[in-house]
């Protein structure tokens, strides 16, 4: 519903796999409290839905880690934060007993992966350097986390996805300087001064949420 007391409406799309506890809910809460005269429509979407909705004018802003955002036409982009990729495994996985371990120690184990369109920029350069016995391709992040938490393999993820806070997950950094992903705020090139003010607020306050 839309509060009749609000003067305008802004639509914000979040990548659905972003952590609700550390990104989506805190940022939405900051906006709700700081812009009392604006109604915010919040949408959770996958990579392609976010891109198409923004370019088609169905949403005003998107917060994402999409791997191809540099190629989106006629948009402005602000990088909110950068997070390194890390090797992720469960307490019940044999790797947990070998901490810290070298990359060569990954060779006997299964790697859990996501579809190619979920990979971040640069992954095609360093991902092939990770040894593994075999790969299991998971259709989405939730499936991958189930396999990871039950010790079915290791994965490579950043600490921005929903569920990364699980107490049974362990992390070890990758030794690749380009193995990182950015959380970005994207809007179209031509927007209202009101929308630019909101984007500036997001950029200023995102590190503090």
N, C-alpha and C positions, 0 to 999 in steps of 0.2 A: 504494500500500500504506500501511498505518498502523503506525507504530512502536509495538510493544506497551509500550514504556517511557513513552509519552506519557500524561498524565493526562486530557486532553480534546482535542477537535477543534473548530477554528474554520474556517468556510468564508468565503473572501474572493473576491468577483467583481471583476475589473478590466474596464473598457471595453477591448475588444480592439484599438482603434486607438491607445490610449495608447502612448507610446514605451517600448519594453522596456528600452532602454539607460539612460534617465534617470528613469523612473518605476517601471515594473512590477518589473523585476529588483532594483534597489536597495532598494525598499521591502520586497519579499518577503525579501530577504537579511537586512535589519535585523530583521525579525520572527523569522525562523528562528534567528538568533543570540541574540536577547534573551529569547525565551520558550522555553527548552529543554524545558519540560514540556508544551508544547502542540503538537499536530499541526495544521498549516495546510493546508487544501485550497485550491488556487488554481484559479480558473476565469477564462477569457477569454470575454466575451460581448458581444453588440451591445446597443444602447440598450434595446430592449424586453425582451430576455432578462434583463438586469440588474434592471430594474424588477420584472418579474413574479416572478423568482426570489427577490428580497428580500421582496416583499410576501407571497409564498406560503410563506416560511420555509425555502426551500431553500438560501439563503446567509445568512450573519450580517451581513456588511459588504459594501458595494460602493464602489469608487473609480471615479468617472466624471466626464464633463463634460456629461452629458445636459442638453438645453435645457429640459426640463420638470420638473426635480427639485423645484422649488418647489411643484409641484402634487401630488406624491406624498402619499398619505394616511398618517397615523399614523407618521411617521418623524422622526428627528433628523438634522440636517445640520450638518457642520462644513466650512467652506471652507478647503482646504489651501493653495491658491495661486490667483492670478489672472494670466492671460496675455493680452496684447493680440492682436487679430487683425492680421495683416500681409498685404500684397500679396506673393505668392510667385511667382517666375518663374525660369527656367533661365538659365544662362550663354549658352545658344545662342538665347535669345529676344531680339528687338530691344530690349526694355526695358532689358536689361543694358548697352547702349551709351548709355543716356540717363539714367543715375543722377546725381543724384536727379531724379525726374520729378514732375509734378503729376498730379492725377487726370484732367485733361482729356487727358493723353497716353495714357490707357488706351483711348480711344474707337476707335482703328483695330484693336484686337486682341480675340481671343476670350477670354471668361471661362469657366473650368472650375468647375463647381459640383457640390455633393453633394445628395442628396435632402433635402427640407425637414426631415425628422425628425432630420437630422444638424446642422442649424443651431443656433447657440447663442442664448440669450435676447438680444433687442435687435437681432438681425440684420435683422428686418423693417423696422426704422427706418432703418438706415444702408446696407444692401445696395442698395436702389434708387438710391442716390446715386452708385453706381459706373458710369461710362460704359463701354460695350464695343460692339464690332461685332455680336457674337452670343454665345450661351451654348451650351456643351456640357454636358449633365447626365451626370455620371459615377455609376455605381451604388454605388461605394464608394471609400474613401480610397486603396487601392492602385492602382485604375484611374486616379484623378485624378492621383496622383503620377507614373505612367508618362507620361501626357499632358503634365504640367507639365515633367518633366525632359527630355522630348524636344522642348520648345519649342512645343508645340501651342497654348499659351495661358497665361494667368496665372490664379492662384487666390487665394483669401483664406482663410488658415488661421492657427491658433495654433501655437506651438512646444511642443506637448504630444503630437503625433501621431507614430506610428512612421514613421521615415524623414525627419523634419525636419532631421536632421543631415547630409543629403547635401551633399557639397562643391560640387555644381554648382547648388545652389539659392541664390537671392538673396532678401532680404527688405527691404521698405520699410514703415514704420509707416503706419497709416491715421490721418487727422486727425479721428477721431471719438472722443470721450471715453468713449462707451458701447460701443465696439467691443472687447469683451474677453470672455473665458470663464473660468469658475472650474473648477478641479479640486476635487471635493468627496468627502467621506467620509460615507456614509449608512448608518444602521442603523435598525431599528424602534424605536418609542418605548420599549417595555419590554424591556430586555435585562439580562443578568446583570452583576454587579459585575466579573467577569473580563473580559467583553467591553468594558465601559466603560474598563477599564484599558488594553486594547489600543488602543481608539480614542484615548485621551489620548496614548498613546505615538506613534501615527501622526501626530496633530496636532502634537506637539512636535518630532518628528524629520523630518517631511516636507521642511521647507525645507533640511535639511542633506544630503539624499541626492543 
